Amino acid sequence: HCISSAASDVYKRQLLSIPGYDPGFKIIAYPNPTSSIIRLSHPVIQKFSYKFYDYLGRLVITGIVNIQENINISSLASGTYIIEVSGVDGNESSAIKLIKY
């Protein structure tokens, strides 16, 4: 069963339920997987807001970070998290799967 690209994008937006979600808005979280810290990278945006959700959809961490700053996740349990990331203007956002060990 094949889903068109447009239908796939609509499905992703509904699945993630992230306002302003844009699959073309590419933010990188590294290192991934990690045990204690991550950084966010984008070629243009220098300041991000972020929200970490656990596998049950519970919000576990939020904050704002500059591109050169680390996000400390050492207090989180090992597992898979979804990070909702947006520029501080909030116009575009992306979701990143992160594995913490």
ROMIBA-799935 format. One record per atom (N, C-alpha, C): residue number from 0; x, y, z; atom name. Coordinates in steps of 0.2 Angstrom, whole numbers. Atoms other than C-alpha are relative to their C-alpha. Layout:
% residues N
site n NUM&X X&Y Y&Z Z&atom CA $
...
***
This chain:
% residues 101
site n 0&X 4&Y -6&Z 0&atom N $
site n 0&X 0&Y 0&Z 0&atom CA $
site n 0&X 5&Y 6&Z 0&atom C $
site n 1&X -4&Y -5&Z 1&atom N $
site n 1&X 8&Y 16&Z -6&atom CA $
site n 1&X -4&Y 7&Z 2&atom C $
site n 2&X 3&Y -7&Z -2&atom N $
site n 2&X 5&Y 34&Z 2&atom CA $
site n 2&X 3&Y 5&Z -4&atom C $
site n 3&X -3&Y -5&Z 3&atom N $
site n 3&X 8&Y 49&Z -8&atom CA $
site n 3&X 4&Y 5&Z 4&atom C $
site n 4&X -5&Y -5&Z -4&atom N $
site n 4&X 21&Y 62&Z -2&atom CA $
site n 4&X -5&Y 5&Z 4&atom C $
site n 5&X 5&Y -5&Z -4&atom N $
site n 5&X 7&Y 75&Z 2&atom CA $
site n 5&X -4&Y -3&Z 5&atom C $
site n 6&X 3&Y 4&Z -5&atom N $
site n 6&X -3&Y 62&Z 11&atom CA $
site n 6&X 4&Y -2&Z 6&atom C $
site n 7&X -5&Y 2&Z -6&atom N $
site n 7&X 12&Y 56&Z 21&atom CA $
site n 7&X 2&Y 6&Z 4&atom C $
site n 8&X -1&Y -6&Z -4&atom N $
site n 8&X 16&Y 74&Z 26&atom CA $
site n 8&X -6&Y 2&Z 5&atom C $
site n 9&X 6&Y -2&Z -4&atom N $
site n 9&X -2&Y 77&Z 32&atom CA $
site n 9&X 0&Y -5&Z 6&atom C $
site n 10&X 0&Y 5&Z -6&atom N $
site n 10&X -1&Y 60&Z 42&atom CA $
site n 10&X 5&Y 2&Z 5&atom C $
site n 11&X -6&Y -1&Z -5&atom N $
site n 11&X 16&Y 65&Z 50&atom CA $
site n 11&X -3&Y 6&Z 4&atom C $
site n 12&X 2&Y -6&Z -4&atom N $
site n 12&X 8&Y 82&Z 55&atom CA $
site n 12&X -5&Y -2&Z 6&atom C $
site n 13&X 5&Y 2&Z -5&atom N $
site n 13&X -7&Y 74&Z 63&atom CA $
site n 13&X 3&Y -5&Z 5&atom C $
site n 14&X -3&Y 5&Z -5&atom N $
site n 14&X 3&Y 60&Z 71&atom CA $
site n 14&X 4&Y 3&Z 5&atom C $
site n 15&X -4&Y -4&Z -5&atom N $
site n 15&X 15&Y 72&Z 79&atom CA $
site n 15&X -3&Y 5&Z 4&atom C $
site n 16&X 4&Y -5&Z -3&atom N $
site n 16&X 2&Y 85&Z 83&atom CA $
site n 16&X 5&Y 6&Z 2&atom C $
site n 17&X -5&Y -6&Z -2&atom N $
site n 17&X 16&Y 99&Z 83&atom CA $
site n 17&X -2&Y 6&Z -5&atom C $
site n 18&X 2&Y -6&Z 4&atom N $
site n 18&X 9&Y 116&Z 77&atom CA $
site n 18&X 6&Y 2&Z -4&atom C $
site n 19&X -6&Y -2&Z 4&atom N $
site n 19&X 20&Y 122&Z 63&atom CA $
site n 19&X 5&Y -5&Z -2&atom C $
site n 20&X -5&Y 5&Z 2&atom N $
site n 20&X 28&Y 106&Z 60&atom CA $
site n 20&X 2&Y 0&Z -7&atom C $
site n 21&X -2&Y -1&Z 7&atom N $
site n 21&X 38&Y 107&Z 44&atom CA $
site n 21&X 6&Y -6&Z -1&atom C $
site n 22&X -6&Y 5&Z 1&atom N $
site n 22&X 48&Y 91&Z 38&atom CA $
site n 22&X 6&Y 3&Z -4&atom C $
site n 23&X -6&Y -3&Z 3&atom N $
site n 23&X 59&Y 102&Z 28&atom CA $
site n 23&X 4&Y 5&Z 5&atom C $
site n 24&X -4&Y -4&Z -5&atom N $
site n 24&X 65&Y 112&Z 44&atom CA $
site n 24&X 4&Y -5&Z 3&atom C $
site n 25&X -4&Y 5&Z -2&atom N $
site n 25&X 80&Y 101&Z 47&atom CA $
site n 25&X 5&Y 3&Z 6&atom C $
site n 26&X -4&Y -2&Z -5&atom N $
site n 26&X 88&Y 103&Z 64&atom CA $
site n 26&X 3&Y -7&Z 2&atom C $
site n 27&X -4&Y 5&Z -2&atom N $
site n 27&X 101&Y 91&Z 70&atom CA $
site n 27&X 1&Y 0&Z 7&atom C $
site n 28&X -2&Y 1&Z -7&atom N $
site n 28&X 103&Y 84&Z 88&atom CA $
site n 28&X 6&Y -5&Z 0&atom C $
site n 29&X -6&Y 4&Z 0&atom N $
site n 29&X 120&Y 77&Z 91&atom CA $
site n 29&X 4&Y 0&Z 7&atom C $
site n 30&X 0&Y 6&Z 2&atom N $
site n 30&X 127&Y 66&Z 98&atom CA $
site n 30&X -6&Y -4&Z 1&atom C $
site n 31&X 6&Y 4&Z 0&atom N $
site n 31&X 113&Y 53&Z 95&atom CA $
site n 31&X 1&Y -7&Z -2&atom C $
site n 32&X 2&Y 0&Z -7&atom N $
site n 32&X 112&Y 41&Z 104&atom CA $
site n 32&X 5&Y 4&Z 5&atom C $
site n 33&X -5&Y -4&Z -5&atom N $
site n 33&X 120&Y 50&Z 120&atom CA $
site n 33&X -2&Y -2&Z 7&atom C $
site n 34&X 1&Y 2&Z -7&atom N $
site n 34&X 121&Y 47&Z 139&atom CA $
site n 34&X -1&Y 7&Z 4&atom C $
site n 35&X 0&Y -6&Z -4&atom N $
site n 35&X 122&Y 65&Z 145&atom CA $
site n 35&X -2&Y 7&Z -3&atom C $
site n 36&X 1&Y -7&Z 3&atom N $
site n 36&X 122&Y 80&Z 133&atom CA $
site n 36&X -2&Y -1&Z -7&atom C $
site n 37&X 1&Y -1&Z 7&atom N $
site n 37&X 116&Y 85&Z 116&atom CA $
site n 37&X 1&Y 7&Z -2&atom C $
site n 38&X 0&Y -6&Z 3&atom N $
site n 38&X 118&Y 100&Z 105&atom CA $
site n 38&X -5&Y 0&Z -6&atom C $
site n 39&X 5&Y -1&Z 6&atom N $
site n 39&X 106&Y 107&Z 92&atom CA $
site n 39&X 4&Y 4&Z -5&atom C $
site n 40&X -3&Y -4&Z 5&atom N $
site n 40&X 112&Y 113&Z 75&atom CA $
site n 40&X -5&Y 1&Z -6&atom C $
site n 41&X 4&Y -2&Z 6&atom N $
site n 41&X 104&Y 122&Z 60&atom CA $
site n 41&X 5&Y 5&Z -3&atom C $
site n 42&X -4&Y -5&Z 4&atom N $
site n 42&X 113&Y 132&Z 46&atom CA $
site n 42&X -2&Y 7&Z 1&atom C $
site n 43&X 2&Y -7&Z 0&atom N $
site n 43&X 103&Y 148&Z 50&atom CA $
site n 43&X -2&Y 2&Z 7&atom C $
site n 44&X 3&Y -2&Z -7&atom N $
site n 44&X 94&Y 148&Z 67&atom CA $
site n 44&X 6&Y -1&Z 5&atom C $
site n 45&X -5&Y 0&Z -5&atom N $
site n 45&X 105&Y 152&Z 82&atom CA $
site n 45&X -3&Y -1&Z 7&atom C $
site n 46&X 4&Y 1&Z -6&atom N $
site n 46&X 92&Y 150&Z 96&atom CA $
site n 46&X -6&Y -4&Z -1&atom C $
site n 47&X 5&Y 5&Z 1&atom N $
site n 47&X 80&Y 136&Z 99&atom CA $
site n 47&X -4&Y 0&Z 7&atom C $
site n 48&X 4&Y 2&Z -6&atom N $
site n 48&X 66&Y 132&Z 111&atom CA $
site n 48&X -1&Y -8&Z -1&atom C $
site n 49&X 1&Y 8&Z 0&atom N $
site n 49&X 64&Y 113&Z 115&atom CA $
site n 49&X -4&Y -3&Z 5&atom C $
site n 50&X 4&Y 4&Z -5&atom N $
site n 50&X 53&Y 101&Z 123&atom CA $
site n 50&X 1&Y -7&Z -1&atom C $
site n 51&X -1&Y 7&Z 0&atom N $
site n 51&X 57&Y 83&Z 127&atom CA $
site n 51&X -6&Y -4&Z 2&atom C $
site n 52&X 6&Y 4&Z -2&atom N $
site n 52&X 43&Y 70&Z 128&atom CA $
site n 52&X 3&Y -7&Z 0&atom C $
site n 53&X -2&Y 7&Z -1&atom N $
site n 53&X 45&Y 52&Z 134&atom CA $
site n 53&X -4&Y -4&Z -4&atom C $
site n 54&X 4&Y 4&Z 5&atom N $
site n 54&X 38&Y 37&Z 125&atom CA $
site n 54&X -7&Y 0&Z 2&atom C $
site n 55&X 8&Y 0&Z -1&atom N $
site n 55&X 21&Y 39&Z 134&atom CA $
site n 55&X -3&Y 7&Z -2&atom C $
site n 56&X 2&Y -6&Z 2&atom N $
site n 56&X 20&Y 57&Z 128&atom CA $
site n 56&X 0&Y 5&Z 5&atom C $
site n 57&X -1&Y -5&Z -5&atom N $
site n 57&X 24&Y 66&Z 144&atom CA $
site n 57&X 5&Y 4&Z -1&atom C $
site n 58&X -5&Y -5&Z 0&atom N $
site n 58&X 33&Y 82&Z 144&atom CA $
site n 58&X 5&Y -1&Z 6&atom C $
site n 59&X -5&Y 1&Z -6&atom N $
site n 59&X 49&Y 79&Z 154&atom CA $
site n 59&X 5&Y 6&Z 0&atom C $
site n 60&X -5&Y -5&Z 0&atom N $
site n 60&X 61&Y 94&Z 149&atom CA $
site n 60&X -3&Y 5&Z -5&atom C $
site n 61&X 1&Y -5&Z 5&atom N $
site n 61&X 58&Y 111&Z 141&atom CA $
site n 61&X 6&Y 5&Z 1&atom C $
site n 62&X -5&Y -6&Z -1&atom N $
site n 62&X 70&Y 126&Z 138&atom CA $
site n 62&X 1&Y 3&Z -6&atom C $
site n 63&X -2&Y -4&Z 5&atom N $
site n 63&X 78&Y 138&Z 127&atom CA $
site n 63&X 8&Y 0&Z 0&atom C $
site n 64&X -7&Y 1&Z 0&atom N $
site n 64&X 96&Y 136&Z 121&atom CA $
site n 64&X 3&Y 3&Z -6&atom C $
site n 65&X -4&Y -3&Z 5&atom N $
site n 65&X 109&Y 145&Z 110&atom CA $
site n 65&X 3&Y -6&Z -4&atom C $
site n 66&X -3&Y 5&Z 4&atom N $
site n 66&X 117&Y 135&Z 96&atom CA $
site n 66&X 6&Y -3&Z 3&atom C $
site n 67&X -7&Y 2&Z -2&atom N $
site n 67&X 134&Y 134&Z 105&atom CA $
site n 67&X -1&Y -4&Z 7&atom C $
site n 68&X 1&Y 2&Z -7&atom N $
site n 68&X 126&Y 128&Z 122&atom CA $
site n 68&X -2&Y -8&Z 0&atom C $
site n 69&X 2&Y 7&Z -1&atom N $
site n 69&X 124&Y 110&Z 128&atom CA $
site n 69&X -7&Y -1&Z 3&atom C $
site n 70&X 6&Y 1&Z -4&atom N $
site n 70&X 107&Y 103&Z 134&atom CA $
site n 70&X 2&Y -7&Z 4&atom C $
site n 71&X -2&Y 5&Z -4&atom N $
site n 71&X 110&Y 92&Z 149&atom CA $
site n 71&X -6&Y -5&Z 1&atom C $
site n 72&X 6&Y 5&Z -1&atom N $
site n 72&X 99&Y 76&Z 149&atom CA $
site n 72&X 2&Y -6&Z 5&atom C $
site n 73&X -2&Y 5&Z -4&atom N $
site n 73&X 109&Y 66&Z 162&atom CA $
site n 73&X -5&Y -2&Z 5&atom C $
site n 74&X 5&Y 2&Z -5&atom N $
site n 74&X 94&Y 66&Z 174&atom CA $
site n 74&X -5&Y -4&Z -3&atom C $
site n 75&X 5&Y 4&Z 3&atom N $
site n 75&X 83&Y 57&Z 161&atom CA $
site n 75&X 2&Y -7&Z 0&atom C $
site n 76&X -1&Y 8&Z 0&atom N $
site n 76&X 80&Y 38&Z 162&atom CA $
site n 76&X 2&Y -2&Z -7&atom C $
site n 77&X -1&Y 3&Z 6&atom N $
site n 77&X 87&Y 28&Z 148&atom CA $
site n 77&X -6&Y -1&Z -4&atom C $
site n 78&X 6&Y 1&Z 4&atom N $
site n 78&X 75&Y 27&Z 133&atom CA $
site n 78&X 0&Y 4&Z -6&atom C $
site n 79&X 1&Y -4&Z 6&atom N $
site n 79&X 68&Y 35&Z 118&atom CA $
site n 79&X -4&Y 6&Z 1&atom C $
site n 80&X 3&Y -7&Z -2&atom N $
site n 80&X 63&Y 53&Z 118&atom CA $
site n 80&X -2&Y 3&Z -7&atom C $
site n 81&X 1&Y -4&Z 6&atom N $
site n 81&X 55&Y 64&Z 105&atom CA $
site n 81&X 1&Y 7&Z 2&atom C $
site n 82&X -2&Y -7&Z -2&atom N $
site n 82&X 62&Y 82&Z 105&atom CA $
site n 82&X -4&Y 4&Z -5&atom C $
site n 83&X 3&Y -5&Z 4&atom N $
site n 83&X 51&Y 96&Z 98&atom CA $
site n 83&X 4&Y 6&Z 0&atom C $
site n 84&X -4&Y -5&Z 1&atom N $
site n 84&X 62&Y 109&Z 92&atom CA $
site n 84&X -3&Y 6&Z -4&atom C $
site n 85&X 2&Y -6&Z 5&atom N $
site n 85&X 58&Y 127&Z 85&atom CA $
site n 85&X 5&Y 5&Z 1&atom C $
site n 86&X -3&Y -6&Z -1&atom N $
site n 86&X 66&Y 143&Z 82&atom CA $
site n 86&X -4&Y 4&Z 5&atom C $
site n 87&X 4&Y -4&Z -5&atom N $
site n 87&X 62&Y 155&Z 96&atom CA $
site n 87&X -6&Y 4&Z -2&atom C $
site n 88&X 6&Y -3&Z 3&atom N $
site n 88&X 50&Y 164&Z 84&atom CA $
site n 88&X -6&Y -4&Z 0&atom C $
site n 89&X 5&Y 5&Z 0&atom N $
site n 89&X 40&Y 148&Z 84&atom CA $
site n 89&X -3&Y -1&Z -7&atom C $
site n 90&X 3&Y 1&Z 6&atom N $
site n 90&X 36&Y 149&Z 66&atom CA $
site n 90&X 1&Y -7&Z -3&atom C $
site n 91&X -1&Y 7&Z 3&atom N $
site n 91&X 44&Y 132&Z 61&atom CA $
site n 91&X 2&Y -4&Z 6&atom C $
site n 92&X -2&Y 4&Z -5&atom N $
site n 92&X 46&Y 117&Z 71&atom CA $
site n 92&X 2&Y -7&Z -3&atom C $
site n 93&X -2&Y 7&Z 3&atom N $
site n 93&X 53&Y 99&Z 69&atom CA $
site n 93&X 0&Y -4&Z 6&atom C $
site n 94&X 0&Y 5&Z -5&atom N $
site n 94&X 53&Y 83&Z 79&atom CA $
site n 94&X 6&Y -5&Z -2&atom C $
site n 95&X -6&Y 4&Z 1&atom N $
site n 95&X 69&Y 73&Z 82&atom CA $
site n 95&X -1&Y -6&Z 5&atom C $
site n 96&X 0&Y 6&Z -4&atom N $
site n 96&X 70&Y 55&Z 89&atom CA $
site n 96&X 7&Y 0&Z 3&atom C $
site n 97&X -6&Y 0&Z -4&atom N $
site n 97&X 83&Y 54&Z 103&atom CA $
site n 97&X 0&Y -6&Z 4&atom C $
site n 98&X -1&Y 5&Z -4&atom N $
site n 98&X 90&Y 39&Z 111&atom CA $
site n 98&X 5&Y 1&Z 5&atom C $
site n 99&X -4&Y -2&Z -6&atom N $
site n 99&X 97&Y 41&Z 129&atom CA $
site n 99&X 2&Y -7&Z 3&atom C $
site n 100&X -2&Y 6&Z -3&atom N $
site n 100&X 107&Y 27&Z 136&atom CA $
site n 100&X 4&Y 1&Z 6&atom C $
***
